[in-house]
Amino acid sequence: MMENTNRCQSCGMPLSEDELYGKNADGSKNEEYCCYCFESGAFIEPNETLEGMIESCVPFLVEDGTCPNEDSARAMLQEHMPHLKRWAKA
């Protein structure tokens, strides 16, 4: 994953366009999370686990051609996702 691109700190999706950003409780743009993970100042799936998020993201990486198959997508996500803000262990 490219580090110089703004990415959702929950799912890792590139935040390349304003409409992809999540919203804070006051309706302002949230700079850290995407619209699929964060809405109205809260996570859409507050009980999501890292493992669940990885499995949710695998099909998207295969579909968009980032990874050739589910195993390579899963391996990439398992390497990078634990370092995102939502999942990083304090």
Secondary structure, 3 states (H helix, E strand, C coil): CCCCCCECCCCCCECCCHHHEEECCCCCEEEEEECCCEECCEECCCCCCHHHHHHHHHHHHHHCCCCCCHHHHHHHHHHHHHHCCCCCCC
